[in-house]
Amino acid sequence: MSCRWLVVLFTIWIGLYLGAWYYELTLPAASETREVSPKIVYIPPGTPFSEVVCLLKREGIIKSQLGFTLEAYRLRAVGKIKAGEYELDPRDPPRRILRLLAEGRIITRFVTVPEGYNIYEIARLFQKAGLCSRQQFFSLVTDRDFLDELGIPGPTAEGFLFPDTYAFYRGLSCKAVITKMV
């Protein structure tokens, strides 16, 4: 056998080995048959990609940090990850998880504020939904400077918070929540 054929066979073997290694690295963290549930993961604004990868590995969403990173570079998704709260399934392959993160398919929380609710009841709703603490809410709805910004003449925002069903996402500031309601 000539030396050229040995080089060709060796190159094919290396290619198959690297292909199998890459395939193994990019498998889902959990198999389709395993009983696992999707997990809620929050990526704070400004989180570097390397920390996102560590978070996903720690939560059991991805199998391999290296495989996920390689797939992210291959798909050109490294700089496109959006902050927010996600529901991610460990049975999904890395490319699907990357697509969800790059498209920003975050969890939306719907909060219905019934007509007639006072600021105390509204504060309780937002705290229960995990959007705003009661203390933060009360502080803002009685803050004279903030009320002036919103054009509210009274001592509180009571009566100016419109009853409706709102779609909010985690990470939205309490100020933005109240502003949306006015």
SELUMDREN-851129 format. One line per 3 residues: their letters; for each residue x, y, z of N, C-alpha, C. Coordinates in steps of 0.2 Angstrom, whole numbers. Each point is the difference from the previous one (the first is absolute). Example, Ala and Ser with C-alpha at 12.3 -4.5 7.8 and 13.67 -1.06 7.14 Angstrom:
SELUMDREN-851129
AS> 66:-28:39:-4:6:0:4:6:0  -2:5:-4:4:6:1:-4:5:3
//
This chain:
SELUMDREN-851129
MSC> 4:-6:0:-4:6:0:4:6:0  -1:5:-4:4:6:-1:-1:5:6  4:4:1:0:5:5:-6:5:0
RWL> -2:1:-7:-5:5:-1:-7:-3:3  -1:-7:-1:-6:-3:2:0:0:8  6:-1:3:0:0:7:-2:7:3
VVL> 2:5:-4:-2:7:2:-7:1:-1  -3:-2:-5:-7:1:-1:-4:-4:5  2:-6:1:-4:-4:6:1:3:6
FTI> 6:2:2:1:4:6:-5:6:1  0:4:-6:-4:6:0:-7:-2:1  -3:-5:-3:-7:-2:1:-1:-2:7
WIG> 5:-4:3:-1:-2:7:0:6:4  4:5:-1:0:6:5:-7:3:-1  -2:1:-6:-6:4:-2:-6:-4:4
LYL> 0:-7:-1:-6:-3:3:1:0:8  6:0:3:1:1:7:-3:7:2  3:5:-3:-2:7:2:-8:1:-1
GAW> -3:-3:-5:-7:0:-1:-4:-3:5  2:-6:2:-3:-4:6:1:4:6  6:3:1:1:4:6:-5:6:1
YYE> 0:4:-6:-4:6:0:-8:-2:1  -2:-6:-3:-7:-2:0:-1:-2:8  5:-3:3:-1:-2:7:-1:6:4
LTL> 4:5:-1:0:7:4:-6:4:-1  -4:-1:-6:-6:4:-1:-6:-4:1  0:-6:3:-6:-3:2:-4:3:6
PAA> -6:-1:0:-4:3:6:3:-2:6  -2:3:6:2:-1:6:-4:-7:3  -6:0:-2:-4:-6:2:-3:-3:-7
SET> 0:-7:1:-3:-4:-6:-8:1:0  -3:-1:-6:-7:1:-1:-4:-5:5  3:-5:1:-4:-5:4:0:1:8
REV> 5:5:2:1:1:7:-6:5:2  -2:-1:6:-5:4:3:3:6:3  0:6:-3:3:6:2:-5:5:-2
SPK> 0:6:4:-5:5:-1:4:6:-3  -3:4:-4:4:7:-2:1:4:7  5:4:-1:2:4:6:0:7:-2
IVY> -1:4:6:-1:7:-1:7:3:1  3:4:-4:7:2:0:0:8:-1  3:4:4:0:7:0:7:2:-2
IPP> 0:4:-6:7:3:-2:-1:7:1  4:3:5:0:7:1:2:4:-5  -2:6:-1:3:4:-6:8:1:1
GTP> 3:0:-5:7:1:0:5:-6:2  -4:-6:1:4:-6:1:4:-2:-6  7:-1:2:4:-2:-6:-1:-7:-2
FSE> 1:-1:-6:-1:-7:-3:2:-6:4  7:1:2:3:-5:4:-4:-2:6  -3:5:4:-4:-1:6:-7:-3:-2
VVC> -2:2:-6:-7:-3:-2:1:-8:-1  6:-2:-3:2:-7:-1:0:-3:7  4:3:4:1:-3:7:-7:-1:4
LLK> -4:5:-1:-7:-1:3:-4:-5:-3  0:-1:-7:-4:-5:-3:3:-7:2  7:-1:1:3:-6:2:-2:-2:7
REG> 0:5:4:-2:-1:8:-7:-2:0  -4:3:-4:-7:-2:1:-2:-6:-4  5:-3:-3:-2:-7:-4:-3:1:-6
IIK> 0:6:-3:-3:1:-7:4:-2:-5  7:0:0:4:-2:-5:5:-5:3  2:-5:-5:5:-5:2:7:2:1
SQL> 2:4:-5:7:2:0:1:7:-2  4:4:4:1:7:-1:4:1:-6  5:-4:-1:4:0:-6:-4:-1:-7
GFT> -5:-5:1:-4:-1:-6:-5:5:-1  -3:3:5:-4:5:-1:3:7:-3  6:1:3:4:6:-3:2:-1:-7
LEA> 2:-6:-2:2:-1:-7:-6:1:-4  -6:-3:2:-6:1:-4:-2:7:0  1:4:5:-2:7:0:4:4:-5
YRL> 7:-2:-1:4:3:-4:-2:-2:-8  -1:-6:0:-2:-3:-7:-6:4:-2  -5:1:4:-6:3:-2:0:8:1
RAV> 6:2:1:1:7:1:-5:3:5  -1:-3:6:-5:2:5:3:3:6  7:0:0:3:2:7:-2:7:2
GKI> 0:5:-4:-2:7:2:-7:1:-1  -4:-5:-1:-7:2:-1:-5:-3:5  3:-2:6:-4:-3:5:-3:6:4
KAG> -7:-1:1:-4:6:3:-1:-2:7  0:5:4:-2:-1:8:-7:-1:0  -2:-3:6:-7:-2:1:-1:-6:4
EYE> -6:-2:1:-2:-6:3:-3:-5:-5  3:-6:0:-1:-5:-5:-2:-6:3  -5:-4:-4:-1:-7:2:4:-4:-5
LDP> 5:-4:3:4:-4:-5:-1:-7:2  1:-4:-5:-1:-8:1:7:-3:-1  2:-4:5:6:-3:-1:0:-6:-6
RDP> -6:-1:-2:0:-5:-5:1:3:-7  0:7:0:1:3:-7:8:0:-1  1:0:-7:7:0:-2:3:8:1
PRR> 6:1:1:3:6:1:-2:5:-6  -1:-2:-6:-2:5:-5:-7:3:1  -4:-4:3:-7:2:1:0:5:6
ILR> 4:-1:5:1:4:6:3:7:-2  5:-1:-4:3:6:-3:-5:5:-4  -4:-4:-4:-5:4:-4:-5:4:5
LLA> -2:-4:5:-5:3:5:4:6:4  6:0:1:4:5:4:1:6:-5  2:-2:-6:1:6:-5:-6:3:-2
EGR> -5:-3:0:-7:3:-3:-3:4:6  2:-2:6:-3:4:6:-7:-3:2  -1:-6:-1:-7:-3:2:0:-1:7
IIT> -1:6:4:0:0:7:-8:-2:2  0:-1:7:-6:-2:3:-4:7:1  -6:0:-2:-4:6:1:-5:-2:6
RFV> 0:5:5:-5:-1:5:-6:5:-1  -6:-3:0:-6:4:0:-3:1:7  -1:6:1:-3:3:6:-6:3:-1
TVP> -6:-2:3:-6:3:-1:-1:5:6  -1:6:-1:-2:5:5:-7:1:-1  -4:-3:5:-8:2:0:-2:7:1
EGY> -5:2:-3:-3:7:2:-1:0:7  1:6:3:-1:1:7:6:-2:5  5:-3:-3:6:-2:5:3:7:2
NIY> 2:0:6:4:6:3:7:-2:-1  4:5:2:8:-1:-1:2:-6:4  -3:-1:6:3:-6:4:-2:-6:-3
EIA> -5:-1:-3:-2:-6:-4:4:-1:-6  1:5:-3:4:0:-6:8:-2:1  2:3:6:7:-2:2:0:-7:2
RLF> -5:-3:3:0:-7:2:0:-4:-7  -3:2:-5:0:-4:-6:7:0:-3  3:6:-1:6:0:-3:6:-3:4
QKA> -1:0:7:5:-4:4:-1:-7:-2  -6:-3:0:-2:-7:-1:3:-2:-7  -1:4:-5:3:-1:-6:7:0:-1
GLC> 4:3:5:7:0:0:3:6:-4  -5:5:-1:2:6:-4:3:6:4  -3:0:6:2:7:4:-2:-2:7
SRQ> 5:2:4:-2:-1:8:-5:5:2  -3:-1:5:-6:4:3:4:7:2  5:0:3:4:6:2:2:4:-5
QFF> 2:-3:-6:3:4:-5:-6:3:-4  -6:-4:0:-6:3:-4:-3:6:4  0:-1:7:-3:6:4:5:6:0
SLV> 6:-2:0:5:6:0:-1:4:-7  -1:-3:-5:-1:3:-7:-7:3:-1  -5:-3:3:-7:3:-2:-1:6:5
TDR> 4:1:5:0:6:4:6:5:-1  4:-2:-4:6:5:-2:-2:6:-4  0:6:3:-2:6:-3:3:1:-7
DFL> 7:-1:0:4:1:-6:-3:-5:-6  -1:-6:2:-2:-5:-5:-7:2:-2  -4:2:5:-7:1:-2:-1:7:-5
DEL> 5:4:1:0:6:-4:2:-2:-7  5:-5:-1:2:-2:-6:-6:-3:-4  -4:-3:4:-6:-4:-3:-6:5:-1
GIP> 1:6:2:-6:5:0:-5:-1:5  1:-3:5:-5:-2:5:0:6:6  -6:3:0:0:6:5:-1:-2:7
GPT> -2:-6:2:-2:-1:7:6:-3:4  -1:-2:6:5:-2:4:3:-7:-1  -5:-4:-4:2:-7:-2:-2:-1:-7
AEG> 1:-6:-2:-2:-2:-7:-7:-3:0  -3:-1:6:-6:-3:1:-5:3:-5  -4:-4:-3:-5:3:-5:3:1:-7
FLF> 7:0:-1:3:1:-6:3:-7:-3  -1:-5:4:3:-7:-2:-6:-3:-4  0:-1:-6:-5:-2:-4:-1:-8:1
PDT> -6:-2:1:-1:-7:1:0:-4:-7  3:-5:-1:1:-3:-6:4:-7:1  1:-4:-5:4:-5:0:7:2:-4
YAF> 5:-1:4:7:3:-2:4:-6:-2  5:1:-5:5:-5:-1:7:3:2  3:-3:5:6:2:2:5:-5:0
YRG> 7:1:0:5:-5:0:4:2:6  4:-5:3:4:1:6:6:4:-2  2:4:4:6:5:-1:-3:7:-2
LSC> -6:0:-1:-3:7:-2:0:4:7  2:6:0:0:4:6:-7:1:3  0:2:6:-7:1:3:-3:7:-3
KAV> 5:4:-1:-2:7:-3:-3:-1:-7  2:-5:-4:-2:-2:-7:-7:-3:1  -1:-4:5:-7:-3:1:-5:5:2
ITK> 2:5:4:-5:5:2:-1:4:-5  5:2:-4:-1:5:-6:-5:-3:-5  1:-7:-1:-4:-3:-5:-8:0:2
MV> -1:0:7:-7:0:3:-3:6:-1  4:6:1:-3:6:0:-3:2:-7
//
